[in-house]
């Protein structure tokens, strides 16, 4: 695959992990805070990855952005790297370097003083170490050199750099860290809550236990014990809700933590008054709800832990791709062989690759040979033979051979880095459907607080005795059950898992909206050459005249064609070589433009060309007339060979079908889609190919502009159109289509014009792209239905809608459990996309 995307550094978006976001309303607040910072062209938060993506422009200041995020109540996480110089800086160098670093995109701070050899830089964005090293070299500063490789001693050096290289991607595993902290806090909360719950609720469930407890322990002492346990839970493991929720409430931007904080503190404060100042309450209202407050904290922590684990699984695609990157490279510099971190490899470096090693960067083999496993890119299980002049791709795995290659693309320019960037951008994209969710969640939390307040007032006025506890329990239940976590997770988690699954299938969404728009496509238009077919001619058939030997004829034809530069000639020579036949030397070569070529081979005159060339030589092709008609009907180009003035053979050269084209087109039809082909090739060949693969509509013999016109005409008849192509001539059609799908083995221009890139170069990946889109959008709709339906159904229940008729009042504890389960349901439903049978997707 050629280069997937080009982004100049100053225009590259910055992806910033943000801590403290816990619900959909947090997303809106962080986005708005970032958007108000001067120099931010656009901002978008991905709740599932807990990250903010900003597009910087002129006037952007990373420290200002960080301060704005902190003022909104959240903590941005920056990347940090330490680089050692070969010699200390003087004062002039230090000042100049400080200014240069400050101009670097995303720069936050640096520890840099004259006389020091170590530089610490903190900044937003990925690939920080490489950016800093490039800047240092631009300033003419030398790095502290690594030691040469000496046998076993390289091991420790390798391990050191492997650790250093992994630092840039630490952000991808922060969910694992979250899970560890949550597991600890949940354990503490559960241990402290259990005795409180058993003592308080056990009496309600089993009356004899209540009577025994009242007789064994004084009520006041019991309440004091409850108070101690509840205080430890709420201000220990549960303090995270207060720390975030109360400031958000005071700023006038309440969110999920604010709802939990109000609910828990209401129950805790009421119970504390009952415990220490019961005289302030009517005797009939002296109840404690310490167990409700602690169980709420414990249940919500349980939900958070399950969310953290599930979110960790949703980001598996990115971690898997990052895991394919080599950590170190063996580089030849200044007559020495050095083990370097992969991010210190420079363009032009000579790298040595030993058996079984992972290739560090993209480049071209200069000597040696091996077979390389490129299945991560192509999906093909068979290793690819490499020899001098062969391209190699970073992240692929060498076989049993050894070779050297020259680095040509490093860092963010390698194919694997570009794939990772595309997947990250797709996973962080906001689909049009998310805009509706954002609008709802923007007013949802304030609306819930208003409903809770109204619930409290209504029950305070008309509720049963004791009025105050009843009104309090109903209001707290509304606050707890209505947390909009599930709504915030519904779309981004499905996007993450769906795009990750797509990447595994060789499908890369360059534009996030394509994930939603692709499922609306009704017509798929295919280019022929390089899309349905392999895009290069092969020798397809040969039929001999009586009295001629196939091996002799093929060798003679190849000898003549070896002197031609025509693609057809190259196909014939390659086919003959593949059969293991020798190719003799040809002399007295004479080419007739538009007709054919002839030469002397082993003393015999050999001519190869079209039927008109044979006629020019005075030979009749009538003996092969039926064969020529058959070949033409199959979309193959017939050629003839004559030896010493006698017609010797008819052979056919064709652009063969890709092995998966028939199956892919059959799958498209089974999905209820119409399939058409638009090509610049002649109508007879196009019709023949269409018949072979089952395409019903064909538009042939069109120029690139004609493809655009054909697309518009087809779109008027059938609706939304996806176009699949690979060449420069396909770029206008890819841009014109509702969704452009580029074959990843095609040209840069085609790829840049597309919405979706198929990295494997396989047409079946286009079918997978549509199937992933449909499955993901179905999954999102299921999640949203559950998230909204859950709130619509349970908020009235929590408010006490069933109490007048049935005497049923929802406990805040049940509300907390239901709220946690709703988020877990959404996450687990999204995770189903990882294993869903996409071949079962239908219209």
C-alpha positions, 0 to 999 in steps of 0.5 A: 500500500502506498502512503495513506495520508499526508499531514504537515505537523503544524496542521496535525490534530493533537490527541490529548488524554483527559482525566475526570470525564465521567458522563456525556455532559462532561464531554460537552463541557470539555469540548466547549472549554477547548473551543473557546481557547484562541488558536483552536480551530475545532475540538472533539471529545471521545468519551470512550477513549477519554481523549480530546482532539483539537485542531490547532491553528495560528495563535494556538497555545498548549498551556492556555488549552491545558489551563482551560481544561483544568478550569472546566474541572478536568486534567489533561495528560501530556507526553514527556520525554528525556533526551541526552546530548553529547555535550553540555549546552552553553548559554546561547545554545540554551536560549535558542533551543528554548525558543525553538522548543516553545514554537513546537506544536503542543509544547507545554514546558521544558527543563533546560539550562546552560551546562546540562546535557539532559533535556526534559520536554513536556507536550501534547501530541504523539511521537514527541521524542522523534519531534524533539530529536529532529528539532535538536538536529536542526539546531546542530546539537548532537545526541549522546551516542548509543554504544556499539553492539557487542554480542550479549551485551546488546540485550540490556541496551535493547530492553532499555530502549524498548521501555523508552519507545513504549512511553509515547504510547502509555496513554493507550493503556490508561484504562488498565491503570483505572481498572486497578485503582477502581478494583482497590477502591471497590474492594475497600467500599464493599468490605466497609459497606457489607456489615452496614448493609447486613445490620440495617437491611437484615432486620427488614428482611428477617424480623427476629434478627431485628429484634435481637439486634435492638436488644443486643446493641443500643440504637445510638451506638448502632447509628454511630457505627453506621456513621463511621462506616458510611463516612469511611466509604463516602469520603474514601472510595466515594470521594471521587464523586464529591471531588468532581461533582461539587465543583461542577455544581458550584460552577453551574455545570452539573454532571453525573458526579454532581447527581451522585454527590447530591444523592449520596450527601443528601442521604448521608446528611439526613442520617447524620442529623438523625444520629447527632441532632434527632431533636431537629426532626419530627419523631416519626421522621427519625430514620437513617439511610447510611446503608443507601448512601454506601451501597450507592457508592459501591454499586456505582464503583462496580459499574465504573470498574466494569466500564473501565474493563470494557473500555480497555477492550474497545481500544484493543485495535489501537493497542494491537497496531501499536504492538506491531511497531518495532521498539529497536533497530540495528543501524549501521552508522560511521562504520559501527553497528548500533542498536537504536530506538526505532524513533531515532532511525533517520531517512537514509540509514542502513538497517540490518535485519536478522532472521525472525526480527520485526522490521523497524521502518519502511524502506528498500532492500539493498542486499540479501534476501528473505521472505517476509510475513506481510499479513498485517497489511495485505491479509495474505498468509503466504510470506512475500519474497524480498530481494534487492530493490524490493520494498519492506514495510515497518512492523512486518516480520522477517523470515529465515533470511537476513538482509540490509535495507535503506530507511525511506519512511520513518516515524509518523510517515511509515505505513503502520503509523499512518494506519494507526493515525487513521484508526485513531481519527476514525475512533475519535470521530463524531458521527452525525447521529452523535449530534442529536445525542449531544443536544439531548445530554446538554440539557439532560442533567439540569432537567434531571435535577429539576425533576428531582427538586419537583419530586421532593416538593410534591412528596413534601406537600402530598406524601405519606407520613413520614413526609420528609424521608419519603420525599428525600428517598424519591428525590435521591432515587431520581438523581441516582437513576438518571445518570446519563453514562449510558447515553454518553457511551452509546455512540463512541464505544460502538464507533471504537469497536466497529472501526477496530474490527474494520482495521482488523479486516483491512478497512480504514475509515479516513473520514469518521462520518463515512462509518455512518453514511456507508450503511445508507449506500444502495449502489456500489460502482466498481472500477475494473482494472486494479479493482475487479481485476489484478491490474496487470496482464498475465498469459492466460491461454495458449493453443498450438498448431499441429506439429509444434512443441509448447516449450519450444514455442513459448521459449521462442516467443519469450525471447522475442518479447524480452526485447519489448517494453510493452506490458503484454510482453512483460507478462509473457516473459514472466509467465515463461520464466515462472514455468522454468523455461529458458529464454534464449537470445534474440537477434535482428529484432524488428518492431512494427508499431501497432502490429507486433515484433519479430526476431531471429531465435536460434536461427529461426525467424519468430514473429509475435503480434496481432492478427493484422501482423500475421496478415501483413506477413501473408499468414492466415489466422483462420485455423484459430478463428473459433478460438479467437472468438472465444477468447474475445468473449472472455475479455482476453486479447488474442495474439499470434506467433509464427515460426519460419513463416508458419502459424505456430500458436494463438495465445491470450493475454488478459488482466485476470480477475482477483481471486475474491472478486466473484465472491465479493460481488455475490456478497454485495448482491446478497446484502441487497445492493446494486452493483455496477462497473464503470471503466475506460476499457473497451465494451467487449472486454468490460462486458466479458468481465462483468459476465464472469463476476455477475455484474449487471450494469456496465458503463465502458469506454469512458474518460475520468470525467465520464466516470463522474457523469456516469456516477451522477446518472446512476445516482439519480436512478438508485440513490446513494452511491459508493465508488471503489477504485484505485487509479489516478483516473479514479480520483474524480469519481472517488470524490464525486461519490457519496462514499469513495472507497480506495484500494490501498494498493493504488495511487496516493491521489486515489487514496487522498480522494477517498473516504475509506481505504482498503489496506489489503487491496482486496475487493472483499474488504469493501464488502466488509466495510459496508457490513461493518458500517451496517453492524455498527449503526445497528449497534448504536441504535440499540445502545441509544434505544436502551439508554434513552428507554432506560431513563424514560421508563425509570425516572417516573418510577424513581419519582414515585409514579407507582406509589399512589396505586401500588405503594411501590417506591424505588430505592436509591440502591436499586437505582444505583444498580440499574444505572451501573447495569445500563452502562455495562449493557451498552458496553457489552453490546458494543463489544459484540461487534468484535466477534459478529459474523459480518457476512450475515449483514443484510439490507 
